[in-house]
């Protein structure tokens, strides 16, 4: 696996120049709509002349099977190289996605398919969660993939009682082409800690150097009677959504292009939950941000008027959260989100923006703080994106240490704060955010696994 590398931060084009580049289908040094430095005083035009699909085109269009390039006109389709597999129940789920049997790809001597004893009310459908494949011993899946392409790997778990198998006895590890995704993992403890009945672990696998993806489930040897299980597996080819990101508190960038990531949070800020079926073809789930706002200062939710056209990922970018229209009040608080995370890992924080009210740069400028460090002193969404109702995003990398992780059961948090900036005397003292994603980055040893969380006192059956 290629190790991440730090490199000096690049200069970048202004928002309007990037918009022109995006319309021509070119990229500024490998990225469009997410340049890391974009202020009127330091911006420089792009010198790239290589015609390639922009990152937004990659998100919206399918791959050509022959040469791996995108071809136009239609939304990205997960039908390309997709495997959506259920461990038992085969059929179409409530979102219209078809789940096939996993047995074709499995090498296991004594796996058992079993039906859950109880369907939690939060499970809106039996597929794939009401049946599981139980592994009393090591088992291996082998999936055909394309060389040097990036794939989603999603693992679905519903820790219920399956026949004689009690979920509290399930401890296991999962490796994907040698990368440690889970180690001594308990889905039961994890669900109890999160007060939820089921969970999905989503990984974006770095470009693969093999045409076979090998996923190994190994019951723990530290627990008597331990077993592994799985309810559903997705292996879905995806566009290259990662490049370099700003290191918070540093003048350097962190290269994420060749790293495997785990999706920790994906929020539709100011909007409702978006199911995989209503995503922009990448079958991602987006959740409400309200549970992650720790204080009473919620700001105000916003939405674009129906006549405003938003070209990309409309369900996310059409709604947002801001601080309000009264300048005298917005200076008195921050827009704040807080997230529990695993310590001793680096995290990529991706912030999504779409300003559908303002029309010119310097109408609204704000500061971005991640873990109480300045990530952006003067964020100007119109300057970044190049126009009204044009989506953009920014990537930042930060490290979360283990302070507070110990016997007191305090879990480290990662915070995001937005606050208006008056340094350039903008017209409005406000801030906005439309979407937020947090990805855990694999370490240099190829590990994403973390200890099981401390269970909450509220049991999940």
Secondary structure, 3 states (H helix, E strand, C coil): CCCCCEEECCCCCCHHHHHHHHHHCECECCECCCCCCCCCCCCCCCCCCCECCCHHHHHHCCECCCCCCECCCCCCCCCCCCEEEECCCCEECCCCCEEEECHHHEECCCCEEEEECCCCCCCCCCCCCCEEEEECCCEEEEEECCCCCEEEEEEEECCCCECCECHHHCCEEEEECCEEEEEEECHHHHHHHHCCCCEEEEEEECCCCCCEEEEEEEECCCCCCCCEEECEEEEEEECCCCCEEEECCCCEEEECCCCCEEEEEEEECCCCCECHHHCCCCCCCEEECHHHCCCCCCCEEEECCCCCCCCCCHHHHCEEEECCCCHHHHCCCCEEEEEECCCCEEEEEEEEECCCCCCCCCCECEEEEECCEEEEEEECHHHHHCCCCCCEEEEEEEEECCCCCCCCCCCCEEEEEEEECCCCCCCECCCEECEEEEEEECCCCCECCCCCCCCCCCCCC
